[in-house]
Each structure stands twice: as C-alpha cells, then as structure tokens.
C-alpha cells in the first residue's frame, strides 16, 4: 500500500498570554439541578499551573482549515476512540474567525439487553494510553443522514475538558483500565445535550468527546462543525512524499 506524507512548515502566532481554560459558555443542567459548567474547571488545572508542565498536544484540524489546501486534508482521520468510531475530513473553510469543518462520521453501534444506540466522537482527540490528545474549541454541529437533519436525535454526551490540566492516570493505567488519561466528564452517566435556538448541537471545548444517539443504528453520518477561533499559526506547504508501508486489517476491537 502507498501513502503520501505531507510536509508542512508551521509558524506559531502569539497575540497574548494563553487563557487557563477554553471552556464553552454553555450551561446544560445536570440531574442534580447543578449547571454542568461548574464541573468545567478541574482541580488538576491549578495543579498544572503550579507544576509548570503539560503533556504535548497535537495541532487540531480547526487550526489547519483555510491554511492547508483541502486536497491534502481530504480523508484524514480527525479523531478515533475504540467503541466510538472514526471521524474523517471532507472539506472546510475559514472566513475571518469562523471555521467550518465538514466531516464523515462512521459511528459504532452498541447494543445491550436494555439499550442500543450509535456512538461517535467530535473534533477533539482524547489522550489514551500513549496517544497525544488534540484540543478542539467550542463548536456547534449539525448532523445529517442521507441528507436528513438528525441533530436533534443526539440525547447525551461526555467529554474530556479543554484547558491546562494534568493527566489523572499514566499510560499503563489507561490501557489496563481502558480509560482516558484525563478527567472525563459524563463517563458512565452522560450529560444532557444543549442546542442553539436554530437547532445546532453545542459541543464544549474539549480534548475528545463522545456523542450518543439512542435507539438508532447509523453506519455513516455527515457532521458539519462550526467554530469561532482566531488564526493561531501560519502554514507553508513544502511538498509531499509517497512511500509504501505494510498494513493489516484483522479482527476489530
């Protein structure tokens, strides 16, 4: 199998000090009647500030859209989580600080004796085992199945919050427990969804999330994400290289 490697040069554009957190200004209610946003500043964030270190994090797709030509990005895997499917890049645009990313979603269908549903992620990539995380800003998203808007069918989610925090487990613990290395809000008890007045789903700033559509088995969806984000880098395309590599498709996870 042959694959192409894209060679890019990056310049980081710093306009001021980084904010300690980039949480979305949304406040869905929890079952206890408490705003979920109260949970959005974990104790590990202040610990990270005092410790003065953070794990490396990958550049997110919202930082590349409009700077890297679409033909180089088409088909790229944007996020993947075992049991929650894959999201791949289809197209994108940048107009001022408005970034739009159109993706193809391949959900995973899960079924028990009492529940079934489609599970899938978003633009953030969670850090699991020895994998780097990638932080996505707050977005709104619309979901389509064969041209039909199914956004309103999302009835729960969980997410790893953005911001400066330290991991809560090491790679070995992450692998043995099959859990992310960072705090995961809504794990085991999904959070309620929040929508804009025109029906788009609100997704908070995150380093990975898991969206839930109960009692539906979708093999493929189109997801259109919209974010307000200032340009943080400049990109120069230096060239491409093609090379063969061995691949294996076997028993799935």
N, C-alpha and C positions, 0 to 999 in steps of 0.2 A: 504494500500500500504506500502511496506517495502523499505527503502532506507538504503544505507551504508554510514557511516561517516568515513572519512579518517583522522587519527591523525598523524600530522607531527610536527617535531621539526625543526626550522629554525635557521641558524647562518648567520648573515649579514657579508659579506666580504668587507671591505672598503679599497680601494687601493689608495685613494686620494680624494680631495675635489670634490663634485658633480658639474658638469657643470651647469650653469644657464639655459641652454636650450639644447634639444637634437633634434633639427630640422634636417630633411634630407637635404643633399646638392643637391636639385633639383630645377630647376628654370623654370617651365612652365610659359607661357606668359598669361597675362590677356587680356581681350578685350580692355583695355586702353593702351596696349603695355608696361605695367609695370611688371617686374618679380614678380610672386606671392610670392616669398620668402621674399620680402620686407615687407610683412604683418606678417611675422612669429615671430616677437618679439613685442607682445602687450605691451601697457603701463602698464598693470596690472602686468607684470613680475617684473619691477623695484619697483612697489608698494609692491609686495610680499616680495622682498628682504629687503626693508626698514621696512616693518611691522614685519618681522621675524617670520611669521607663514604660514603654509599651511594646507589645509584640508587633512585628511587621504586619502591614495590611496591604492588600493588593489594590491597585487603581480600579475604580468602578467604571462600568460602562457609561454612566452619565457624564464622566469626565472626558470620554473619548468621542462621543457623538458630536458631529459637526466639525471635528478636527481631523479624524481619520476617515478617509473615504469609505463609504458604505461597502463597496465590493470587497474590501479587506476584512470587514467585520461580519458579513453575512454568514450565518450558520454557526457562529461561535457560541459555545456553551457559556451562558452567563451565570447560572447557578445550578447546583445539583446537591441533593440531600438524599441519602438512602431512604426509600419509602415515600419520598415526596416528589419524585420525578425530576425532570430536566427542563430548563428554560433556555431557548436559543434565540439569537439575534436575527431579526428580519430586516428592519430598517430603522432609521432615526433622523431627527432633525433638531437644530438649535436655532432659536430665534430670540436674540438677546439672552436673557437668563432663563427662558423657557425651553426645556429639553423634553422631547417626546421620543419614546423608545417603543417600537412595535416588535413584539416577540411571539414566538410559537411556544406553547406550553404543552408538555407531554406529562399529564398528571399520573399519579399512581392510584389505583382503585383498591380500597381496603374494605374488608367485609368481616363482620363477626355475627354471632347469633342474634344480636340485638341492634346492630347498626351497620350501615355501609355508606361509602362516600368517596369522592375524588379529593386527593390531597396534592398540593403543589406549592412552590415557593414564590419568590419575588426577585428583585434585582440585587439584593444583598446576599452575600455568600457567608454562611456560618463557618466558624473555625472548628473543625472536628478532627480529632487525632492529631496529625502533624500538618494539617492543611491551614494555609493562610486564610484569614477572613477578609471580606471586602465590604466596606460600609456604603450603603445607599442612602441618599437623603430622603426626607419625607416625600411621598408621591401620592397621586391619585391614579386609579387604574380602572379601566373598563375591560370586561371580558366578553368574548364572542364565541359562539359555537355555530359554525356553518352560517355565519352572518347574523345570527340572532343574539341580541344582548342578553347575557345571563349574569351580569354583575350582581344583581340583587339576590342571587342564589347563594352567594358566599355568606355563611352563617356562623363563622368563628375563625379565629386565627391565634397564632402565637408568634413571638419574635424575640430575637436577641437584640437588646437595645444598642443604639449607637452611643458614642461618647468615649471618654477616656477611662476605661476600666481594665482591671487586671483579670486574667483568667481565674476561674474557681476550681479547675481541675487540670492536671497535666495530661499530655498525650496518651500515656498508658491508661490512666483512669478514664479518659474519654473513650478509648477503644473498648476497654473491659465493660464499662457501663453503657456503651452505645449512646453517649450523650455529648452535647457540645462542650467546649472548654469554658464557655462563658455563661453567665446568668441567662436563663431562658424563660421569659415571661409567658404565662399561659400554658406551660408544659403540663400535660395531664389534665388541665382544666381550661379549655380555650376561652379567650377573651371575646366579648361581644364586638360585633362589627360597627363601624361608623361610616355614614355616607354623606356626600355633599348634597346640597339642595337639588342638583340636577342628576343625582343618582350614581355618581362615581364613588368607588370604594376608597376610603382613606387608609393609607398604609404609613405608619410612623417611620422615622429614620431608623435604620436597622442594619445589623450585620447578619442578615438572614431572617426569613420569616416562613411560616407555614400557613397557607390558606386552606379552608375547608369548605367543600360543598357537599352537604349531606344528601344521601339517597339519590345520587346521580353518578353515572359511570361515563365520564368524558375521557375519550382516548386522546383528544387533541383540542386545544383552545387557542384563540388569539388573545393576547393581553397587550393593551396599549397603556403604557405608564407615562405620566406627565410629572415633571419635577421643576421647581424653581431653584436654580443653582447657578452661581457665578462661575465663570471660567477660571479654573484653578491652575491649569497647565497649558503650555503650548506644545504642539507636536509637529515633528518633521518626519515624513516617511523617507527612510534611507534606501529601502529596497526590499526585495523578497528573495527567499531561497527555497528550493524544493529538495526534499530528501525522502528516501524510503525508510520505513520502520516496520517492525513486526507488531501485529495486533492480534488480540484473542477475544473472541466472543463466545462465552460459555454460559454456564449456569448463572442466572441473575441472583441478585441479593434479595 
